[in-house]
Amino acid sequence: MRNLLMIIVAAVILFSACEKDISVNLQQQEPSLVVEGKFETNRYPQVVLTHSLGYFSQIDPAALLASFVHKAMVTVSDSVRTMTLLETIVEIPGLGPVFAYVPDTTRPSTAFKGKAGGRYTLKITADNKSYEAVTTIPLHNFHLDTIWWRRARQGDDTLKARLWARITDAATLGNYARYFTRTNSDAFLPGLNSTLDDQVVNGTTFEIPVDAGVDKSKRTDPETYGYFNRGDTVTLKFCNIDKATYSFWRALDFAYSSTGNPFASPTKIIGNVPGAIGYWGGYAVTYKTVIIRK
């Protein structure tokens, strides 16, 4: 009887403590520069600059539009040549028109495209501060040999298919990749876990299933995730990346997948632009397409 009384008293104290008003003084942080820069093989670089938003900020189209950083000085160098990137409006599949910094392609003598094996330095001057980051576009040490599809039975539904890929990894340890898929004429989208390393598969040829990419601004249906439909034309965009780019996207994928999980460990997203948030990444790109017959 005494033990029961002690439990009741403890419960009353606990719930009364939960009802106590708690005031937390959250310090306002200065907005940070957010960098999303990529340089793909046979393409010009593209850099999007924004200011970070507060954790409790209301995020709407007006807030996103106001976050873009204008009138920055942005250059990309390959140690021999340097090109200046100019602010313009570009159409990004899945996002629509955004402000981005790209080379002046009307002056081809001052602009150059990415090459496998290249090393590229990004320099940014914005808000009276300077930033510098380096990335590489690796060689195709992860070689995408071929892709194909297999019929997948999902309950009574036989209209679904899974994509498979055969990849050969070079014998040198330390290769990294990221992938995207496109269905028919839609945008290229990354998978929930879009990165790959060769710690286990070093120097081998292996086959893996490739999940369909997802729009991470929308809720994912676990019943249909990863599948394609019979009749789809699927393109796989397979990219060799360096370790810094791999680490950034691997952590970001994990953080996204862990959202709402109370048992998940906190994830620290580490970019490669000192003093800013985000990344400057190089991609050695290979495309392969397959038609999934009905």
C-alpha angles and dihedrals in degrees: 000000000000091000091052090052091050091051091050092049091048090050092050091050091047096050094043088052089051090055094055114112112245121197117201119192106214113198116229111240125210111251113260127219111257116206126195107176130161136176117191130189113272091008137092120252122263126199126186117195124195139156119249119252126225119262092247095037118129106248114210136136092274093053092047092049091050092051096068115109114229134194095022122154109237128176136171122204134187091195090262104049132031125200127192118227118219128208115252141143115267132180112240113192110245094016105053124214116358136165112260140162115241136158122272098255091186085076102052093175090069098042129071136182130232121272131195109258093027127134116211133190121207119202123189132183113189135146089009091299131108128220133184132189136171129210136171132217101221128217117260094270088147099059118198103217102178145327132217140163136241129202111254124203110215104182105299092339113104095169094089127093138190124221119228131191135196113213132183117207122206117242092248111098119231107059122147136187143182127198141204131186131209123201113209106312097338125118123281109262130188122234122249086259101029102165135084136187133186102234091117102025101042112154095000140108111236142170124227137174114246117214119221112259119254138214100240092200088070133061114266118229107223090203094062103024115127097018133109126206125249108261095034123131106220127195121193117208106199117188132191108214136178125254096262093054090045093051092050096051095038090056092044092050090050092048091051093048091048096052109127094013107124091196097053119112118244112265124218114206109215116197128187100233106093112224093015139070121250138031147282106212139179123213129198098201133206124179128202128173133201132181114222104214120220 
